[in-house]
């Protein structure tokens, strides 16, 4: 049997498949070509960035940096890796190359990055990787796979959190719909970072210390065919220990409260009542029941309230209900009104505040619509739309060379958005008079940093007429040194610290940048010096046509 260390290391909390061979073959073939041409030690700089914010929004949450640093710590080709590559690569590969790979480590690589959990924007390097060309090239695919989905997932979760508000809980229920077990674990982890309160994924709870939540499925209710199948009917009073017949007490309450709900006992499902009593006996202090197996108003809600009132007589407090189908706004309002009516009738104030969970294919638009309908839902369980990021399945991070041997490199394209910003750059966030982030500014690495109170000319990187002066009230340096000389230079944030960083970073943005519909674009600019540098290099590298 595999132990925890073999399946997924808890000490590093990184999936065992994250290793040097988790890459594209062309990275290995390029590495050989670099080696063969004697270019392996050329000093290269690559930027990892994205070109457009996801989900038609105007912000992105940067996530995955911690996993990148853990990957750097354990990067080493194993003997089995080398043997496999020998069978995969062409027979013309010189044996000395494989010996070279055996000793290859990222000790001479330097990494600068934005703090994980930060709000980030297009074109600004999330990670800057510097070092021997062969080594920084071999890192490309793995760094991208560790950042792309993590950032997309954290961003999606943060958007759900914003539309749900601070008073509603969010639970991730997506494991069964995720793209495999690795996708499921990543979804649980990064949805928590983005603002979700818990997950149904038990392994994620164990590995990442995320709160785990869950009740029961329709199958549990369906497993009972009638009252006769209820083998255990009694429950001990919480304080006295005296045994009571929970079935009898629940049935009495069902008869007594049916008129309060506008329901008929004869229409309510006895098998559902039996199932709920069985669940209440199993979890008297955690009674949370699914009430839509048959009919919420005519059966589920009546049966739940009857059992919850019976539990109250025995000293227990029911938690609440989950609704998984139907008109969620209407049903939640009906449930809340019922809880309030019974709380007043039986003088048990807490009954009015029982939790109402909704989990019916929830997405951002669903929550916004429910908000407009004044729903009474306390918690949303979100699965498919969250973990698969159905509105946009990929962030599109790229990893582009911007300098080699102190010579800038630019990628040109007929699509302006795909033109890279060349050279080694520093990135700053400038804040306005209202305390909110105003603009991100890229500068050449040899330029002095912007200063508080001093006017800075900020230019659109590709549109000459778009420019403005900014007098920052605060200047934040975005890129920090995270890896040098084979060591992590900054502490890797815990999950909770990263989660807190997301909250704090989002507070720095104006509300209009964060709104779901038609958000105001956040500006990313370049300095006047960098603007001139880009366009001079563009002219130098663009081919000159000839007319005839």
TAJO-V53779 format. One record per backbone hydrogen bond with DSSP energy under -1.0 kcal/mol. NH is the residue of the N-H (numbers start at 1). CO is the residue of the C=O. Records with the same first field share a line. If there is no record, write none. Layout:
BEGIN
NH = CO + CO
END
This chain:
BEGIN
7 = 3
8 = 4
13 = 9
18 = 15
19 = 17
22 = 19
23 = 21
27 = 24
29 = 25
30 = 26
31 = 27
32 = 28
33 = 29
34 = 30
35 = 31
36 = 32
37 = 33
39 = 34
42 = 39
44 = 131
45 = 403
46 = 129
47 = 400
48 = 127
49 = 398
57 = 54
60 = 120
62 = 118
68 = 64
69 = 65
70 = 66
71 = 67
72 = 68
73 = 69
74 = 70
82 = 78
83 = 79
84 = 80
85 = 81
86 = 82
87 = 83
88 = 84
89 = 85
93 = 90
97 = 94
99 = 95
100 = 96
101 = 97
102 = 98
104 = 101
109 = 106
110 = 130
111 = 483
112 = 128
113 = 480
114 = 126
117 = 62
118 = 115
120 = 60
123 = 50
124 = 121
126 = 48
127 = 48
128 = 112
129 = 46
130 = 110
131 = 44
133 = 42
134 = 40
136 = 132
137 = 133
138 = 134
140 = 137
143 = 139
144 = 140
145 = 141
146 = 142
147 = 143
148 = 144
151 = 147
152 = 148
153 = 149
154 = 150
155 = 151
156 = 152
157 = 153
158 = 154
159 = 155
160 = 156
161 = 157
162 = 158
163 = 159
164 = 160
165 = 161
169 = 378
171 = 380
172 = 198
173 = 382
177 = 174
178 = 174
180 = 178
184 = 180
185 = 181
186 = 182
187 = 183
188 = 184
189 = 185
190 = 186
191 = 187
192 = 188
193 = 189
194 = 190
196 = 191
197 = 170
199 = 211
200 = 172
205 = 201
206 = 202
207 = 203
208 = 204
209 = 205
213 = 199
222 = 218
223 = 219
224 = 221
229 = 226
230 = 227
231 = 229
235 = 244
237 = 242
238 = 314
241 = 237
244 = 235
246 = 233 + 244
247 = 233
249 = 245
250 = 246
251 = 247
252 = 248
253 = 249
254 = 250
255 = 251
256 = 252
257 = 253
258 = 254
261 = 257
263 = 258
267 = 264
273 = 269
274 = 270
275 = 271
276 = 272
277 = 273
278 = 274
279 = 275
280 = 276
281 = 277
282 = 278
283 = 279
286 = 283
288 = 286
289 = 320
291 = 322
299 = 295
300 = 295
301 = 296
303 = 299
304 = 300
305 = 301
306 = 302
307 = 303
308 = 304
309 = 305
310 = 306
311 = 307
312 = 308
313 = 309
315 = 312
316 = 311
319 = 287
320 = 287
321 = 355
322 = 289
323 = 357
328 = 326
331 = 327
332 = 328
333 = 329
334 = 330
335 = 331
336 = 332
337 = 333
338 = 334
339 = 335
340 = 336
341 = 337
342 = 338
343 = 339
344 = 340
345 = 341
346 = 342
348 = 343
351 = 348
352 = 349
353 = 350
354 = 351
355 = 319
357 = 321
358 = 379
359 = 323
367 = 363
368 = 364
369 = 365
370 = 366
371 = 367
372 = 368
373 = 369
374 = 371
375 = 370
378 = 356
379 = 356
380 = 169
381 = 358
382 = 171
387 = 383
388 = 384
392 = 389
398 = 49
400 = 47
402 = 45
403 = 45
404 = 407
405 = 43
407 = 404
409 = 402
418 = 415
419 = 416
420 = 411
423 = 402
426 = 443
428 = 441
429 = 476
430 = 439
431 = 474
432 = 436
435 = 432
437 = 508
438 = 430
439 = 430
440 = 523
441 = 428
442 = 525
443 = 426
445 = 424
447 = 444
453 = 472
454 = 451
456 = 470
458 = 468
459 = 526
460 = 466
466 = 463
468 = 458
470 = 456
473 = 431
476 = 429
478 = 427
480 = 113
482 = 111
483 = 111
484 = 487
487 = 484
489 = 482
498 = 494
499 = 495
500 = 496
501 = 497
502 = 498
503 = 499
504 = 500
505 = 501
506 = 502
507 = 503
508 = 505
509 = 506
515 = 511
520 = 512
525 = 440
526 = 459
527 = 442
531 = 527
532 = 528
533 = 529
534 = 530
535 = 531
536 = 532
537 = 533
538 = 534
539 = 535
540 = 536
541 = 537
542 = 538
END
